Every structure is written in structure tokens, then in C-alpha cells.
Amino acid sequence: MRSFVGALVLLLAPAVATAQPALSLQEALLRAKPAVALVVSEVGGDVLVRCGAGAETTVTPSPFRETGTGWFVASSGWLVTNGHVVSPAHNPPGWLANEQTQKAITQACGTGAGSGRARLEPSISVLLANGVRMPATVVKYSPPVAGEAMSGQDLALLKLEAADMPVLPLADSAQAQIGDRLHIIGFPGVVLSHELLNSSAKMEASVTGGAVSGFKQDRANQLVIQTDASAAWGNSGGPAVNDAGAVVGVLTFVTLSSDAQSNIVQGFNFIIPSAAVVKFLEGTPVPQGELNRFNAAWHAGLRDHFAGNYRRARAELAEANRRLPELPDVRRITLENDERLKREPLLPWAQVAIGMLVVSAAGWAVLLLRRWQRNRFRIRPAEVMRLLEGPEPPTILDVRASDAYARSPVRIPRSVHVALDSLDDGGSVPADAARVVVAYCT
């Protein structure tokens, strides 16, 4: 009986040791997108301009701006991007001062002659998907291979004063094979400058898909992974993730056509393997295994939302929004979850029906068990006849009550009547203990 009750408890209890289902591609990409941010490298400043023989005036031309993509590797504000994305602000080239000066002269003097002296003010900032702009500093920098150093790796590590930032995990790029699916997440310039999109839509990262199409070496003989996933300027520094949402590599440069328009040729883009990112982060203050409360809430909310547990997902999505407010994906999934929750019945009738079936089956099982316990020593009349005809016939006791025995015309051949009440009073049983005893009662 104890084992039966234990089995019943296991049937009624929820399964807590079941394996987690594999992530759908939609859920994996939704997990990844909040960790991707827009990186803006800007060089502004004033220019002292003298037009002809006139007095000097201060002119502030429009700043030089380079945009790219980055992604968080630690929740305390550590972000990885391309070296060439931050290069103009981290190490302003000489031509940049001349370009800013010329812009100021044209602005102040028109077509007339003039001269000027620029005072550059470089800055790097990161824009989150919710529109929050945060200043960033370069902690580690590796220049592009074809740029400032032939041995560079085109990576940069930025630090923001932040907490609970979404984080992307790193995959093992050594396991990548030709044909593996990849998804590049970032901020292509064609979206940032599109006239049909509003400002909030432009701040949401875009996702393109493709596959690993080759393994190459750059000019410094460093491994790069070729992919046919579409990319454009502005995607630089963006993560290339696998179907599980883990970073396989970082987009480093896209192939441009040789015509005058410099149109992008898709299908020939390259990413820095995640193994190189791991090596780049060695010796830096980036913490390992840092607690990430946004990821915990966001991932749990997505898991329950896609599993249909909308009531539980609501609290988890609210916690994710509290940690990092008004992210587009969090807001959209929250609204979708609320709509589905409104259509959800008050009681989970399917689970109720299953529970009732289980309880009913358990009740029948208990009844059958109790019936078996009552009848486990009963034998059929045919079995009694077989025993009587055998070499060692049993002792048959007729234990009907005395008054019932006296009134009944039924007498069992070769039986001994022993009143049941006499047995209750402690009377002895008139039978050989070595023989089988069959008792008859009503």
C-alpha cells in the first residue's frame, strides 16, 4: 500500500526533473538582441577661423561621426566592438583636423579665402535600444589589420558606468563548420538613415541570417570566418550568433564592390572568431561569471511566455523591464503576453481534466486493491470439489451462526458446524492443523 501511495504522489506531482526543451530560433534571438547596442564615435570641437584679413571667429562645424555596433560581455558595463569603429575618437587621424578646419572655413567664409585652427573634442558613446545614451571609455584597443598596424585584430573593449546590462555568452568558434547557421545583429546604416522609419525603430537592432561559408586568413595570417549573412556599414562590431544565441564571432569588415558607388556585395563578409575575443579579453578587468539579474528575468520571462505560462511570465517580464526600462523587445513581448493572458481561461481546464482522470484512476485502483485484500483467501466451489476429490481432502467448517444454520435446509457434505460466536469466545477449531481448512459462511 505504501508503494502504491508513493506512485500516486509521483503521478500527481509536477515533473521537476524533465530536460529543458531546446530554444526556438525566435526565443534565442530575442534573448540576444537587448545585449546589442549602437556605438557612436564622434569628433567635434571648435575651429578658430580667420576670413581674409578679418578677425578670428569661433566656428563649430558639424562633428565627424562614425557608427558601429557593440555587445556586452559583462553586466557591469563591459562592451566589445571593432577597433575601427572607435578609432577616429580614440586616435584621431591627422586628416580629420584638416577636414574639420575646412568645413569651418567653408561655413564662415563661403567661397572666400580663409585659415583656421581646430581644437578637436573626441568622444565615444553607446546608445542602448531604449534610447539611453551613455559615455564610454576605451580600456583596450587593437587596430584594424589593414589600418594602423598589420598585426591588429580590429577589436576594442569599452567601459560604461552601468549595471545589470544584458550579456551575450561566447560560443566555441573552434566547433564552427561550413554550413552552420549564423545571425548578425547590429545597426546597419541603411536602417539608421532610412526616411520611412521613426527614431525609436532606428534604435532597435536588426537581424540578418546566413551561414558559415568559409575559413580564411587576414593579412596577419589570423583566422577569420567568412559568412554569407547580409551586413552593411554600421554592422561593424556586431555579434554573429548561432541558433542558440551564443556569439560565434564579431563582424569585422564587409566586402565592397569596386565601382564608383561602392555598393555592398553581399555573401562575402567576415567575422573575428570568438576564440580571438576570449584571447583579447585576457588580462582585462572584465569579470567572469558575474551575476546578471536582467538576463535571469528576461530569459525566464521568454521561456514561460513561449511555453504558454503567461501568468508567470508577466511577473518575470515586469522584473526585466524594471532592471532596464523600455527596451523595445521587452515592451513588445510584454504586450503580447498581456493580450494572451486576457484570452486565457480562468482555470486551466486541460490540466483540471487530466487531474480528475488521474484522481479517478487512483480511486478505482484503491477500490480494486481493497477488494483484492478482502478476497485473496476466497476459493470457488469448483476448487473445493477438486480438493475434496484429492488424496488429502480438506477440513470443511460451516461457521454460519447457530440460528441461521438451524433455519437453513442447506447442509454441506462432510462438513463440521462450528458456530462463529463460539470461535469469538475463544473456542478451539475442530480441525487438523496439518490439513487445509475451508470455512463457509454467509
Disulfide bonds with the S-S distance in Angstrom:
Cys51-Cys109 1.78
